[in-house]
Amino acid sequence: MTHRKQIHPTDHVVSRQSWSVLAVSTLAFTVCFMVWMMFGVIGIPIKKTLNLNATEFGLLTAMPVLTGSLIRVPLGIWTDRYGGRIVMAILMAITVPAIYLMSYATAYWHFLVIGLFVGLAGGSFSVGTPYVARWFPRARQGLAMGVYGAGNSGAAVNKFIAPAIVVAFGWTLVPQVYAAVMLGTLVLFWFFSYSDPKHLVSSNVKFMDQLKALKDPKVLRYCQYYSIVFGGYVALSLWMVQYYVGEFGLDIRWAALLAAAFSLPGGVLRAIGGWLSDKYGAHTMTWWVMWVSWICLFLLSYPQFDVTFLTVNGPKSFSLGLNVYVFTALMFILGIAWAFGKASVFKYISDDYPNNIGTISGIVGLAGGLGGFVLPIMFGALMDITGLRSSAFMLMYGVVWVSLIWMYFTEVRRTEVMGSEAPESPSFHLPHVASEGKPASLDTALGRA
């Protein structure tokens, strides 16, 4: 390839190369996420063909998520060392043969093994996040990472494309189409992306030194938050199509369309979440995201049930529960909340670890991905045990409770979220903004010093 002129951003100017990197990286991540969520749709005819129970179906959908999660930490570290452009290109190239081979699988173990290799596409998040962030000044990194993270909408793209292919041609054509799309995206990414040696971590930084970040309690807290807003998003994106089919009796096309009401805002609105996190701060955004999630999951947890009252005119029965419209509206709100939450967690990272974004984003991304792996299996097991499909939301409700309590004792008790004493926008700490007296650090302003 010909040598490209290397340009890097300043604190005041976002170059044309920066926008090009952001655009093609977001496209690449969208396609990778679409492939990563493939089993959320084609898993339904596979489940019927192989006569799988709910737990086996959960494991099937979760296998790509496992490798996509485990590879995130090394990918983040390699991105720091070698640059996001080369790492992303190699990663996408490796997945193409595995995606294509999926159409030839016939036994359950075939799908599980090939799914592990297809799942490598999910690791693209830990490559693109630091790669994109370093092309933008700190004041705009939240927005840049939010735009890139909007590639999560690949989950919704999958729900629009895959059902139409399944109905018209059968599920086996889906992996073949996706392999061709991944290859074409790889070519576009390579020709329209750039690299800057100044973005690389110094070669004297050792692998184990970077992994010491796991001992940081703040990193563990961010892992917990992300296991909900991203892990829960992945798990429910995989689970919702079959939920609509089983709970409301819809066909796969309508089920996928309604499931996209959760997946689409959960992806594309992440960019707005990044902008809001830049404006109001990561802590404030995450706190309100958790409360909105708690309310939605509380309502979604209730199963359909009948109640009989003994009246003066005899017993009367009533059917209670969420209809498909209210259910979809609540899922839509939840998707918006988690889109904002995914962006706010990574705003925490860019604020607290500006020189180590690759490694920290890899660790936090690993936690979120593992949540996306474990939760579908637990959803299936709970459904097999209880017979209640809404048990999936009961589980998520409990997980959100843990995060709210943890966040209260570690952050909220020291910070007034609303009112005159609430922390100002982080933007007032930027060098070009005048302030009176000694400027406080962001950690001090958020009560986390």
C-alpha positions in Angstrom: 0.0 0.0 0.0 1.2 3.6 -0.6 2.3 5.6 2.3 -0.2 8.0 3.8 0.5 11.4 5.3 0.2 11.1 9.0 -1.9 13.8 10.7 -3.1 14.0 14.3 -5.7 16.2 16.0 -5.0 19.1 18.3 -7.1 20.4 21.1 -8.9 22.9 18.8 -9.1 21.3 15.4 -10.7 18.0 14.2 -9.1 17.1 10.9 -10.7 15.6 7.9 -8.8 12.4 8.6 -10.4 12.2 12.0 -13.9 12.3 10.6 -12.9 9.7 7.9 -11.6 7.4 10.6 -14.7 7.8 12.7 -17.0 7.2 9.7 -15.4 4.0 8.4 -14.7 2.7 11.9 -18.4 3.1 12.8 -19.4 1.3 9.6 -17.0 -1.6 10.4 -18.3 -1.9 13.9 -21.9 -1.9 12.7 -21.2 -4.8 10.4 -19.2 -6.6 13.0 -22.0 -6.2 15.5 -24.6 -7.4 12.9 -22.6 -10.6 12.4 -22.1 -11.0 16.2 -25.9 -10.9 16.7 -26.6 -13.3 13.8 -27.9 -16.2 16.0 -30.6 -13.9 17.5 -32.5 -14.5 14.2 -31.2 -17.6 12.5 -31.1 -19.3 15.9 -34.9 -19.6 15.8 -35.1 -21.9 12.7 -31.9 -23.8 14.0 -33.7 -24.3 17.3 -36.7 -25.8 15.6 -34.6 -28.0 13.3 -32.4 -29.3 16.1 -35.3 -29.4 18.7 -33.4 -27.4 21.3 -34.7 -26.4 24.7 -34.4 -22.9 26.1 -31.1 -23.5 27.9 -29.5 -25.0 24.7 -30.9 -22.1 22.7 -29.4 -19.7 25.2 -26.0 -21.4 24.9 -26.2 -21.3 21.1 -26.8 -17.6 21.0 -24.2 -16.9 23.6 -21.2 -18.7 22.0 -20.2 -15.9 19.7 -20.5 -13.5 22.6 -18.0 -15.6 24.6 -15.0 -15.2 22.3 -16.0 -11.6 21.4 -15.7 -10.9 25.1 -12.5 -12.8 26.0 -10.6 -11.3 23.1 -11.3 -7.7 24.1 -8.5 -7.2 26.6 -5.7 -8.4 24.3 -7.3 -6.5 21.4 -7.3 -3.3 23.5 -3.7 -3.8 24.4 -2.6 -4.6 20.8 -4.5 -1.5 19.7 -2.4 0.6 22.1 0.8 -1.0 20.8 0.2 -1.4 17.1 -2.6 0.9 16.2 -6.3 0.4 15.6 -6.1 0.4 11.8 -4.0 -2.8 11.4 -5.7 -4.6 14.3 -9.2 -3.9 13.0 -8.3 -5.0 9.5 -6.8 -8.3 10.6 -9.7 -9.0 12.9 -12.3 -8.5 10.2 -10.3 -10.6 7.7 -10.1 -13.6 10.1 -13.9 -13.7 10.6 -14.9 -13.9 6.9 -14.2 -17.7 6.4 -15.9 -18.6 9.7 -19.0 -16.6 8.8 -19.3 -18.3 5.5 -18.8 -21.8 6.9 -21.7 -21.3 9.2 -24.1 -22.1 6.3 -22.7 -25.6 6.1 -23.1 -26.6 9.8 -25.6 -29.4 10.5 -25.0 -30.6 14.1 -25.4 -28.6 17.3 -21.7 -28.8 18.1 -20.9 -27.5 14.6 -22.8 -24.3 15.5 -21.1 -24.0 18.9 -17.6 -24.3 17.5 -18.0 -22.1 14.4 -19.8 -19.6 16.6 -16.7 -19.2 18.7 -14.8 -18.0 15.6 -17.6 -15.8 14.3 -17.6 -14.2 17.7 -14.2 -12.7 17.2 -16.1 -9.9 15.4 -17.5 -8.8 18.7 -14.0 -7.8 19.9 -14.0 -5.0 17.4 -15.4 -2.6 20.0 -12.2 -2.7 22.0 -10.2 -1.8 18.9 -12.3 1.0 17.5 -13.0 2.8 20.8 -9.4 3.8 21.6 -8.6 4.1 17.9 -11.4 6.7 17.3 -10.9 8.5 20.7 -7.3 9.3 20.0 -8.2 11.1 16.8 -10.3 13.7 18.8 -9.6 16.2 21.5 -10.6 15.3 25.0 -13.6 17.6 25.0 -15.1 15.7 22.1 -14.1 12.2 22.9 -17.4 11.4 24.5 -19.2 12.3 21.3 -16.7 10.5 19.1 -16.9 7.3 21.2 -20.7 7.6 21.3 -20.9 7.9 17.5 -18.6 4.9 17.1 -20.6 3.0 19.7 -23.7 3.6 17.7 -22.4 0.7 15.7 -24.3 -1.4 18.3 -27.3 -0.7 16.0 -25.9 -3.6 13.9 -28.1 -5.7 16.2 -31.1 -3.9 14.7 -29.8 -4.1 11.2 -29.5 -7.8 11.7 -33.2 -7.9 12.7 -34.2 -6.1 9.5 -32.1 -8.1 7.0 -31.9 -11.6 8.4 -35.6 -12.4 8.7 -36.3 -11.3 5.1 -33.5 -13.6 3.9 -34.7 -16.5 6.1 -38.3 -16.3 4.9 -37.4 -15.9 1.2 -34.4 -18.2 0.9 -33.8 -20.1 4.2 -31.4 -19.4 7.0 -28.3 -20.9 5.3 -28.1 -17.9 2.9 -27.7 -15.4 5.8 -24.1 -16.4 6.7 -23.1 -16.3 3.0 -24.5 -12.7 2.6 -22.9 -11.6 5.9 -19.5 -12.9 4.8 -19.7 -10.9 1.6 -20.7 -7.8 3.5 -17.9 -8.2 5.9 -15.3 -8.6 3.1 -16.6 -5.5 1.3 -16.5 -3.5 4.6 -12.9 -4.6 5.2 -11.9 -3.1 1.8 -13.6 0.2 2.5 -12.1 0.4 6.0 -8.6 -0.1 4.8 -8.8 2.5 2.0 -10.4 5.2 4.1 -8.8 4.8 7.5 -5.5 6.3 8.7 -2.8 5.7 11.4 -0.8 8.0 13.6 2.4 6.7 15.4 1.8 9.3 18.1 -1.3 7.4 19.2 0.7 4.2 20.2 1.6 3.4 23.7 5.4 3.4 24.3 7.0 0.0 23.6 8.5 -0.2 27.1 5.0 -0.7 28.6 4.7 -4.4 29.4 1.6 -6.6 29.0 1.4 -7.3 32.7 1.8 -3.7 33.6 -1.3 -2.8 31.6 -3.3 -5.6 33.2 -2.6 -4.2 36.7 -5.5 -1.9 36.0 -7.7 -4.9 37.1 -6.8 -4.0 40.7 -8.3 -0.6 40.4 -11.7 -0.5 42.3 -13.0 2.2 39.9 -12.3 -0.2 36.9 -14.3 -2.9 38.7 -17.2 -0.5 39.3 -17.3 0.5 35.6 -17.2 -3.2 34.7 -20.4 -3.7 36.8 -22.2 -0.8 35.1 -21.2 -2.0 31.7 -22.3 -5.5 32.3 -25.8 -4.1 32.5 -26.0 -1.4 29.9 -24.0 -3.4 27.3 -24.2 -7.0 28.6 -27.9 -6.7 29.1 -28.3 -5.0 25.7 -26.5 -7.9 24.0 -28.4 -10.5 25.9 -31.9 -9.0 25.3 -31.1 -8.3 21.6 -30.4 -12.0 21.2 -33.4 -13.1 23.3 -36.2 -10.7 22.1 -37.1 -12.2 18.7 -37.8 -15.6 20.2 -39.5 -13.9 23.2 -42.0 -12.2 20.9 -42.6 -15.4 19.0 -43.3 -17.4 22.1 -45.0 -14.8 24.3 -47.2 -13.0 21.8 -47.4 -15.6 19.0 -45.9 -13.4 16.3 -44.2 -14.6 13.1 -40.4 -14.1 12.8 -40.7 -11.0 10.7 -43.0 -9.1 13.0 -41.1 -10.4 16.0 -37.8 -9.1 14.6 -39.4 -5.7 13.7 -40.7 -5.1 17.2 -37.5 -6.4 18.7 -35.7 -3.7 16.7 -37.6 -1.1 18.7 -35.2 -2.0 21.5 -32.1 -2.7 19.5 -32.2 0.3 17.2 -32.3 3.1 19.8 -30.0 1.1 22.0 -27.4 1.5 19.3 -27.9 4.8 17.3 -28.7 7.0 20.4 -25.4 6.1 21.9 -23.9 9.2 20.1 -26.4 11.4 21.9 -25.4 9.7 25.1 -21.8 10.6 24.4 -22.8 14.3 23.9 -24.8 14.4 27.1 -22.0 12.8 29.0 -19.6 15.5 27.7 -22.1 18.1 28.8 -23.3 16.8 32.2 -20.7 14.3 33.2 -20.5 10.6 33.3 -21.7 10.2 36.9 -24.9 12.1 36.5 -25.8 10.3 33.3 -25.1 6.9 34.7 -27.1 7.5 37.9 -30.2 8.4 36.0 -29.8 5.6 33.5 -29.8 3.1 36.4 -33.0 4.5 37.8 -34.8 4.4 34.5 -33.6 0.9 34.0 -34.9 -0.1 37.4 -38.4 1.2 36.7 -38.7 -0.4 33.3 -37.4 -3.8 34.4 -39.8 -3.7 37.4 -42.7 -3.4 35.1 -41.4 -5.9 32.6 -40.8 -8.5 35.3 -44.5 -9.2 35.8 -45.7 -12.3 33.9 -49.1 -12.6 32.3 -51.5 -13.9 35.0 -55.2 -14.3 35.8 -56.9 -13.0 39.0 -60.2 -14.1 40.4 -62.3 -12.0 42.8 -65.2 -13.2 44.8 -67.9 -10.5 44.2 -71.5 -10.2 45.4 -72.5 -11.5 42.0 -70.1 -14.4 42.1 -66.5 -15.0 41.1 -65.1 -12.7 38.3 -61.7 -13.3 36.6 -59.4 -10.7 35.1 -56.4 -11.2 32.9 -53.5 -9.0 33.8 -50.2 -8.4 32.1 -48.5 -6.3 29.5 -49.8 -6.4 26.0 -47.5 -6.3 23.1 -47.8 -2.5 22.7 -47.0 -1.6 26.3 -44.2 -4.2 26.3 -42.6 -2.8 23.2 -42.9 0.8 24.6 -41.1 -0.2 27.8 -38.4 -2.0 25.8 -38.0 1.2 23.6 -37.4 3.3 26.7 -35.0 0.7 28.1 -33.0 0.7 24.9 -32.7 4.5 25.0 -31.5 4.4 28.7 -28.9 1.7 27.9 -27.7 3.6 24.9 -27.0 6.6 27.1 -25.4 4.4 29.7 -23.0 2.7 27.3 -21.7 6.1 26.3 -21.5 7.5 29.9 -19.5 4.5 31.1 -16.9 5.1 28.5 -16.8 8.8 29.3 -15.7 7.7 32.8 -12.9 5.9 31.1 -11.7 8.7 28.9 -11.8 11.1 31.9 -10.0 8.9 34.3 -7.6 7.0 32.0 -6.8 9.2 29.0 -3.4 7.6 28.5 -4.6 4.0 28.8 -7.9 4.0 27.0 -7.2 0.8 25.0 -6.5 -1.4 28.0 -9.2 -0.1 30.3 -11.8 -0.2 27.5 -10.8 -3.7 26.8 -11.2 -4.7 30.4 -14.6 -3.0 30.8 -15.7 -4.3 27.4 -14.7 -7.8 28.5 -17.0 -7.5 31.6 -19.9 -6.2 29.4 -19.3 -9.0 26.9 -19.2 -11.7 29.5 -22.5 -10.3 30.8 -23.9 -10.8 27.3 -22.6 -14.4 27.3 -23.8 -15.4 30.7 -27.2 -13.7 30.7 -28.8 -15.6 27.7 -27.8 -18.9 29.2 -29.3 -17.8 32.5 -32.5 -16.6 30.7 -32.9 -20.0 29.2 -32.2 -21.9 32.4 -34.7 -19.7 34.4 -37.3 -20.3 31.7 -36.8 -24.0 31.8 -37.0 -24.0 35.6 -39.9 -21.6 36.2 -41.8 -21.7 32.9 -41.9 -17.9 33.0 -40.5 -16.0 30.1 -40.5 -12.8 32.1 -38.0 -14.4 34.5 -35.3 -12.9 32.2 -36.4 -9.4 33.3 -36.6 -10.5 37.0 -33.0 -11.4 36.8 -32.0 -8.1 35.1 -34.0 -6.2 37.8 -31.9 -7.8 40.5 -28.7 -7.0 38.7 -29.6 -3.3 38.4 -30.4 -3.2 42.1 -26.8 -4.3 42.9 -25.4 -1.5 40.7 -27.7 1.2 42.2 -26.6 0.2 45.7 -22.9 0.1 44.8 -23.2 3.4 43.0 -24.9 5.1 45.9 -22.3 4.1 48.5 -19.3 4.8 46.2 -20.4 8.0 44.4 -23.9 9.4 45.1 -23.5 9.9 48.9 -20.6 12.3 48.1 -22.3 14.1 45.2 -25.4 16.2 44.8 -26.8 15.1 41.4 -29.3 18.0 41.2 -29.6 21.5 42.7 -27.2 24.4 43.2 -24.4 22.2 44.7 -24.4 19.8 41.7 -21.1 19.5 39.9 -20.6 21.6 36.8 -20.1 20.3 33.3 -16.6 18.8 32.9 -16.1 21.2 30.0 -15.3 24.0 32.5 -12.0 22.3 33.3 -10.6 22.6 29.8 -7.5 24.7 29.4 -9.1 27.3 27.1 -11.9 28.1 29.6 -11.1 30.8 32.1 -11.9 30.2 35.8 -11.3 32.1 39.0 -9.0 30.6 41.5 -7.5 27.1 41.4 -9.6 24.8 39.1 -10.7 21.6 40.8 -10.1 18.3 39.1 -12.9 16.3 37.6 -12.6 13.6 40.3 -12.9 16.3 43.0 -16.0 17.8 41.2 -17.6 14.4 41.1 -16.7 13.6 44.7 -14.5 10.7 43.6 -11.0 12.1 44.6 
